[in-house]
């Protein structure tokens, strides 16, 4: 059988990519121009060399890929056809850019002679993502008179070099001419060639700080365990957001929001902030960055970039030490204040109890995903210090793709425990408001091989965008206008929505119903009535 040049390139490119760049997951949306890549991906998946996930909506697919990459911290491949299919990736690409999530975007395109002449499904795909992708490679269409196997290997070396230099998404825009595919060569039979990628280790910059300055560690999204290690090494209080990966340990001050809001004596004595990740949840913390009496030292993030919202950081560093012994009495006072100001939970079904029950139900095998609205801020106030994997799209903090992101995380969690022979695979619990859930309702559609996930979509239904009630607009316009423009209550029956997509449905109206619901396995939509 004649081998189409498009297929020769696609098979060799994906075989080498999977074999050498630690790619374990490919996400694909069906399309004509990308068919050679789709055939090669299926061949590799059928041979057990990669996990393939198919979605009909590119926007949902991209956020699912982002979730898998976020959970595994390894590159995930996204394959689309040309035209609007590529544009639909943009929201997830923006989030991946701002949070340093490694995505490899393979966008199929028309060949050069069909660009700019009005050809069907053709647009400028090279500039479509702007600076949200750090590199864009425009790969010319494969031809019969070129060694496409070698050209594909060279392209993979370019991918590997780009991924080693910086995180975030990278775009390979690959043109294809007809014939667009063939059954040969079989990508699964191609042996990956060894890669020689030169990596440059960055020079480490240290800060030696005055040990006498009362210091707190701020851990935002993407901070990780380094923030915990630093806080515990020097006896500093730790203010850690839920998705920081640092909200655990003896130094974590759970009620830091309340203590800062109350402006107690300890809050007034803060002289230095050490910042990890991207802290954007709390107005009380943000105010500290603008306080000219407080020094700010930022630890460079490998994912979220430099954080300096007040433009007054004194130093950007990689490592920190101190010049003398630290007074651990400072930490003891914060701990005592935290205990004295513990949150008093009610006995009703409210947001605080929803968050508490979510954390009580989850253990080290589970994952929590928090949507970007009111409930993640509730978690920031009341969630316990507990070593659980908690995720949220905080790079750009939009509500887009929350269900899809949770799906990608659930896939990664399922595969991790399956690969390690663990029988009881953990549950991924995604907590979000009703508008966030409806915004991404299309992501309830599943590729059949992914349908056995343990994934809970927990909808805290408070009748629309109640987070806007905390803004000044709530008191400057009348209630009717506010309801229409901001609260935007929707009349969607979540039971029928779940049923339409083949999900289990549980309705929670009382607090005592919540804990049993959170133990349900499989794919389940749990609607929690908060009004």
N, C-alpha and C positions, 0 to 999 in steps of 0.2 A: 504494500500500500504506500502511496506517495505521502511523504512527510511534508506538511505545510511548514514553511519557514516560521510562521507565527507559533506553531506548536513546538518546534525545535527550541526556539528561544524560551518560551514559557516553561517547558518541561525542565530544561537545564537551569533556568533561573530559580524556580521554586525548589527544585531538588537540592541545589547548592545552598539556598537560603535556609531551608529546613535543616540541612545537615551540618551547617557551620555557624549559624548566627543565633542559635538557641531559640529558634521559633518553634513553638509547640501548638499554637492555635492560629487558625486562619478563619476569618469571617468573610462571607461572600454574599453579595446580592446578585440575582440573575440578570444577565444582559447579553446582548449580541456581540458588541465589540470586545468584550472581555472573555469570550468563550474559551480561548486557548488557556488562559490562566485558570478558569473554572475546571476544565478537563484535567489539567495537571494537579490541581489541588485535590480533586476527587481520587485520582490515582494514588497520591501519597497517603490520603486518609484511608483508603481501602487497604493499603499495605500496613496500616498502623503506625505510620511515621509522623503523623500530625493529626490533630483534632480539627475537623471541619464543621463550621456552624453556618447555616444558610438562613438569611432573613430576607423578607420581601421589601422591607423599607430601609433604605440606606441610612437614614438618620438614626433609626433604632439600632441598626447593625453597628454603626460606628460607636454609639454609646455602650453597647454590649462589649465590643472589643476593648473599649477604654476600661470598662470594669474588670475584665480579665487581666489586662496589662497592669492595672492598678493593684490588683491582688497578688499577682505573681512577680511584679517588677521585672518582667521580661518582655521583649518586643512581641507584639501581636500584629499580624498581617491583615489588612483590609483590602478587599478587591471590589472594584466597581467598574461598570461600563462608563461610557462617556456622557457628557451633557449635564442635565440637571442632577443625575445620579451623583456626580462629583460634588456639586453644590450642596447637596443634602448632608454631606459629611461635615460641613463647616462648624456647626455648634459644638460637636464633639472634638473637632480639631482645635478649636479655641480653648476648650477646657483642658485638653491634653497639653497644649502649649503652655498655659499658665500654671499647670501643675507638674510639668516635666514627665508626663506619662509616655512611654515609648511605643508609638504606633508607626508602622510601615505602610504607607498608603500607596497601593498599586492602582493607579487610575488609567484605564484604557482610553485611547484617544484615536482620532482620525489621523492618517498620515499627512505629511506636510502639504501635499498638493490639494487636500480637501479643507484646509484651514483658511478662514477668512474669505470664503467664496460662497457662503450661504448653505453649505452642505448640512444635511439633517443631523440633529443632535451634536452640533459642533459649536464650541465656544472657546474662549481663552482659558484653558485649564492650567496654564503655567503660572498665572498670577492670581488664581482664584482664592487662595488662602492668605495672600499677603505675607506679612512677617510671622504668621502663626506657624509656618513651617520654616525651619532654619535652612534647609536645602531643598532644592527642586531639581531633579534630574529629568531631562527630556530625552527619552530613548527613541531613536528613529526606528521606523518600521523594519522588522526583519525581512531579509531577502534571500533568495536561493544562492546567490554568488558570494555570500559571506559566511565565515565560520561562526554561526550563531551560538554554538555551544561555548566557544571561547568568549564571545562577546557577553554572553549571559554570566559566565564566571567573573568576568571583569566588572560587570554591573553589581554582582553580589559583594565584591571587594569594596566597591564604592559605598554600598549600603553599610557594610560592617565598619568602614572608616567613619562614616557619618554618625553612626550610632555610638561609637566610642568617644567621639569628640563632645557630644552634647546630648542631653535627653530631649524628650518631646517628640512630636511627629516629624516624619520625613516623607517627602512625596517622590515617587517614581512614576512619571507620566510616560506610558509606553504606547507608542503608535502601532497599529496593526493594519495590514492590508489583507484583502481577500486573496486566497482562501483563509478564513479566520481560525480554522482549527483542523485537526486530524486526530485519529486515535493513537498514532505513533509520533514520536517516541513515548514510551511509558516512563513518566517521571520517577516512578518507584524503582525502576531498574538502573537509574543513573547514580553512580557513586559520586558523592560530594568531594570536590578537590580541596586540599588543604589551603587555608587562607593565611596570608602573611600581612597582618595589619599592624602598622606601627602605632603604638599608643604612647602618649607623653604624660608622665605623672606630674600633676600640678605641684608647685612649690607651696608648702604649708606655711601659713602665716599665723603666728601666735600673738596672744595678748596676755600681758602680765598685769593683773589688776590689783588695786589697793584692797586688801582683805577687810579693812575696817569699814568700807562703805556698805550700808544695808542694801542687800541685793535680792532681787527676785528673778526667777527664770520664767519667761513667757514661752509657752509651747503652742504654736498654731498648727494648722494643717501641714502634714508632712514632716513634723519635727522628729518623730521617732524616739528610740530609746536613748539616743545621745543626750537629750534634754534631761531625762531621768538620771542618767549617770553623772552628769555635771552637777545637778542639784544635790544629789546624795553625796557626792565627793566633798562638797564644800559647805554642806548644811544650809542650803538656800531653799526657801519656799518655792514650790512649783505651781504655776497657774497654767493648767493644761486643758485645751479645748478637747471635746469628745473625739474628734477625728485626728488628733495630733499623733496618736500612737504613743503617747507619753502620760496618759491619765491613769497612772497607777503608782504604787510605791508609797513609802511612809512620808515623803515630802510633798505629796500632792495635796493642795488646799482646795477641797471640793467647793466650798462656798466663797471663792474669791470674789465673785461678782457682788455678793451681798456685802462683804467686808469693804470693798472699794466704794460701793454706792453709799454706804453709811459714813464713809470718811472717818473711820476710827483712827486712833492714834498711830497704829501700825501703818496704815495706808499713808499717812502724812509723813512718815519717817523714811519711806522708800527713797533711796539715793541712786540706785542703778537698776536698769533692766537688761537682762541678757535674753535675746530673742532667737528662737529656733522656729523655722517654718514660716507660715503665713497666718498670723492671728487676726481674724477679721470679724469674729462673732460678737464681741462685747464692746459696747460704747465706753464702759468704765476702763477697760484696758487701753482702748484707743486714746482716751484722754491722757493717760500716763505718758504716751509718746510725745504729746505736745507740751508737757510740763517742763519748762526750761530749767527747773531745779533738779531734774532727774536725768542722769547720763544713760544713753542707750548704746549697747554693744550688740551688733548683729552677727550671728554665726551664719556663714554662707550656707545656703540650702542647695543640695545637689539636684533638687527637683523644682522648687517654687521660686527660684531666683532671689534677688536681694529685696528684703522688706525694709522700707524706710518711709512709712506713710507720712511722717511729720518732716521729712527732709532734714533731720538733725542728728542722725546717728554719728556717734563719735568715732566708731571703728567698725570695719567689716573684717572678720577674722575666720580662721578655720578651727583653731584650738584655743583653749583658755586655761590659764593657771593664775595663782595668786601669789603675793609677795610675802605672806605671813600666815599665822594661824587664824582661822575663822572662828568667830564667836557663834557657837551653836545655840545660844540663848535666843537669838533672833528667830530661828526656826521654831523653837519650843513655844515662843509667844504666839506665833502664827497658828500653830497646831491647836493651842488652847483656845484661841479666838474662833477658830473654825468649829471646834466642838461646841462652844457656847452659842454659836449662831447656826446650829444645824437647822435644816429646813423642816418645818412641821407639816407632814403630809396629812391631808384630809382623809376622810373615809368615803369619798365620792369618786366617781369616774371622771377625773380631770386630766389635764396634760401631764402634770407632775407624776401622778400615779401610773399613767400610761408609760412614761419613761422608766419609772422604777421597776414596774413589772417586766418590761422588756429586758432590762439589765439582769434582773433576778433570774429570768428564764434562760439566759445565755451563758455559756461557759466557753472554755478555751477551744473547743471544736467548732464553735459557731462564729458567725459573722453578723455584725450590725451595719446597716446602711442607713444614713440619715439624710432625708431630703433637705433642700436649702430653703427653709422658711421658719415658721414659728417653733416647730417642735425641736429642731436642733438647738435653738436658743434655750428652750426649756431643759434639754439635756445638759447644756453647758452650766445651768444653774443647779441641777439636782442629781445628775448621774453620778454614781459612786466611782471611787478610784478602784478600777478593776481591770486586770490584764486581758481584755477582749479585743479582737480585731474589729475596729470601728472605721468605717469608710464614709466619705462624703465628697461630693464634687465641689471643692472649695477653691479651685484654681481661679474660676470666674464666678462661682457661686450662683449659677442659674438653676432654675428648677427643671431645665430641659433633661430629658432622657434618664430620669431617676429610676424608673422601673427597668429600663434596658441596662443601666449600669449595674443595678443589683443582680440582674440576670447573669451578666458577665462575671461578677464576683462569685455568685453561686456556682457557676460552671467551674471556675478555678478551685473553689473549695471542694466541690464534689470530686474533681479529678485528683486533687492532692491526696485526699483520704483513700480514694479507690486505688491509686498507684501504690500506696503504702499498706494496702491490705486491711484497712480499718473497716469493720463491718457497719458500725453505727456512724454514718456520715452526718456531720453537723448540719444545722439549719442556718440559712441566711435569712435574717429578718430585716426587712426594709421598712422604715417608719417614715411616713410622709403625710402631708395634708391632703384634703380632697382635691384641691385645684392642681397640685403637683401630680397626683395620680391620674387625673383626667387629661392633663397636658400630655401624658405619655401612655395613654390607654392602648394605643396600637402595639406597644411592646409586649402586651399580654399574648400576642400571637407567637407560637413557638415552632421551631424546627423539631420534628418528631424525635430525633436522637437525643435532644436535650430535655425531653418532657418529663424525665423521672427525677428532676431536681427537688431538693427540699428547700423551697423558697416561699417565704411569707411576705405578701404585700400588705402592710398594716396601715390602714387609712384612718387617720385621726380626723373624722368628719366634723368640722365645726361650722359648716355652712358658708364656705368661701374664704376669701383672703382676709382673715381677721388680723393678720400681722400689720395690716395698714392702719388698724385702730390705734397703734402706738405712735403714729406719725402726726404731725401738726395738721395735715389735711383733714383728719377726722373731726377737728373742731372748727374748721374754716368754711366748710360747705354743709348744706342740709343733709339729713339722713338719707333721703331718697336719692340724691345725686351721689352720695358716698356709696350707697349700696350698688348702684348701677356701674359706677366708674372704677371702684376699687374692691369692694367685697365680692362682687360678681358671683353670687350664689348660683349653683347649677342644679337642675332638677334631673339628675341621672340616678337610675336605680342600680346600685353597685351589685346587687344580687344577679340581675339579668345580665349585667356586663360580664361578671365572672362566668356565668353559665354560657354565654355566647362564645367565650374563648376557651372553655373546657377546664376552668379552675373550680376548686372547691370554694364555698363561700360560708363565712361565719359572721353573724351579726352580734356585736357586744354592746349591750345596753346598761349593764351593771358591772361594778368593779369585780365582783366574785366570778363573773364569766370570763374575765380576761386571762388569768393564769392558765386555765385548761385550754383555751383557744391557742395560746402561744406554744403549746406542746404538739400541735397538729403537724404531721409530716406530709410531704408531697407539696404540690403547688396549691396554695390557698390564699385567698383574698379575705382579710379580716377587716371588717368595717367597725370602727369604734365610734360610737355616737358621743360627741362632746358638747352637744347643745340640747 
